[in-house]
Amino acid sequence: MSEISFDDFLKVDVRVGTVLRAEPYPEARKPAIKLWIDFGDEIGEKKTSAQITVHYDPEKLVGRQVMAVVNFPPRQIGKFMSEVLVLGMPDETGEVVLVGPDQNVPEGGRLH
């Protein structure tokens, strides 16, 4: 594990957002779900693609709060432009489990 400074950590802008829309992304190389996430007035709505199909169905993601890095440059994922990186942790088999607050918080709140 390499060390970073606290200033390096502060450069990573992790915010909470609420999933507004989710749909399957069958064109992706690996099974994925497209997400449209509301990060509040300051950041607005951003979209992303996430490989979370093992534990999540698109229709059950709507309304869920998730954490995401919002200051990476956009990245082309197939024909879809991903604007944020949704955060997750691997389960015992390596499949992604989303990270989010355990209580509802205002959209756009920054991780401290």
C-alpha positions as CSV (number, residue, x, y, z in Angstrom):
1,M,0.0,0.0,0.0
2,S,1.4,3.4,-1.0
3,E,0.9,6.4,1.1
4,I,-0.6,9.7,-0.1
5,S,-0.8,13.0,1.6
6,F,-3.9,14.5,3.1
7,D,-3.8,17.2,0.3
8,D,-3.8,14.3,-2.3
9,F,-7.0,12.9,-0.6
10,L,-8.7,16.3,-0.7
11,K,-8.2,16.4,-4.5
12,V,-10.6,13.5,-4.9
13,D,-14.1,15.0,-4.8
14,V,-16.5,12.3,-3.5
15,R,-20.1,13.3,-3.4
16,V,-23.5,11.7,-2.6
17,G,-26.2,11.5,-5.2
18,T,-29.6,10.0,-5.7
19,V,-30.2,7.6,-8.7
20,L,-32.9,9.2,-10.9
21,R,-32.9,6.6,-13.7
22,A,-31.2,3.2,-14.3
23,E,-31.3,0.9,-17.3
24,P,-29.5,-2.1,-18.5
25,Y,-26.5,-1.6,-20.7
26,P,-26.3,-4.7,-22.8
27,E,-23.9,-3.2,-25.4
28,A,-21.1,-3.0,-22.7
29,R,-18.3,-5.6,-22.9
30,K,-19.1,-6.7,-19.3
31,P,-22.7,-6.6,-18.0
32,A,-23.4,-3.1,-16.7
33,I,-26.2,-0.7,-15.7
34,K,-26.4,2.9,-16.9
35,L,-27.2,5.3,-14.1
36,W,-28.4,9.0,-14.1
37,I,-27.6,10.5,-10.7
38,D,-28.7,13.8,-9.1
39,F,-25.8,15.5,-7.2
40,G,-27.8,18.6,-6.3
41,D,-27.8,22.1,-7.5
42,E,-24.0,22.7,-7.5
43,I,-23.1,19.6,-9.7
44,G,-26.4,18.6,-11.2
45,E,-27.3,15.4,-12.9
46,K,-24.4,13.1,-14.1
47,K,-24.5,9.8,-15.8
48,T,-22.3,6.7,-15.4
49,S,-22.0,3.0,-16.3
50,A,-21.4,0.5,-13.5
51,Q,-20.7,-3.2,-13.5
52,I,-23.2,-3.9,-10.7
53,T,-25.6,-6.4,-12.4
54,V,-25.0,-9.3,-9.9
55,H,-26.5,-7.5,-6.9
56,Y,-28.7,-4.9,-8.4
57,D,-31.7,-4.6,-10.8
58,P,-32.1,-1.2,-12.6
59,E,-35.6,-0.6,-11.3
60,K,-34.6,-1.1,-7.7
61,L,-31.7,1.4,-7.9
62,V,-34.0,4.4,-8.5
63,G,-34.2,6.5,-5.4
64,R,-31.0,5.0,-3.9
65,Q,-28.3,7.2,-2.7
66,V,-24.7,6.3,-3.9
67,M,-21.3,7.8,-3.5
68,A,-19.2,8.8,-6.5
69,V,-16.0,10.6,-7.6
70,V,-17.3,13.6,-9.5
71,N,-14.0,15.2,-10.6
72,F,-12.5,12.6,-12.9
73,P,-12.6,13.5,-16.6
74,P,-15.5,11.9,-18.6
75,R,-14.7,8.5,-20.0
76,Q,-16.2,6.8,-23.0
77,I,-17.6,3.3,-22.1
78,G,-18.6,1.9,-25.5
79,K,-21.2,4.3,-26.9
80,F,-21.9,5.8,-23.5
81,M,-20.1,8.7,-21.9
82,S,-19.5,8.1,-18.2
83,E,-19.2,11.3,-16.2
84,V,-18.6,10.0,-12.6
85,L,-17.2,6.9,-10.9
86,V,-19.7,5.2,-8.6
87,L,-18.0,3.7,-5.6
88,G,-18.3,0.1,-4.4
89,M,-16.6,-2.6,-2.5
90,P,-16.0,-6.2,-3.6
91,D,-18.1,-8.9,-1.9
92,E,-16.5,-12.3,-1.1
93,T,-16.6,-13.3,-4.8
94,G,-15.3,-9.9,-6.1
95,E,-18.7,-8.6,-7.2
96,V,-19.4,-4.9,-6.6
97,V,-21.6,-3.8,-3.6
98,L,-22.4,0.0,-3.8
99,V,-21.2,2.4,-1.2
100,G,-23.7,5.0,0.1
101,P,-24.8,6.7,3.3
102,D,-26.8,4.7,5.8
103,Q,-29.3,7.6,6.2
104,N,-30.6,10.0,3.5
105,V,-28.5,13.1,3.2
106,P,-28.7,16.1,0.9
107,E,-27.6,15.5,-2.7
108,G,-24.1,16.8,-3.4
109,G,-22.8,16.4,0.1
110,R,-19.0,15.9,0.1
111,L,-17.3,13.0,1.8
112,H,-15.3,14.3,4.8
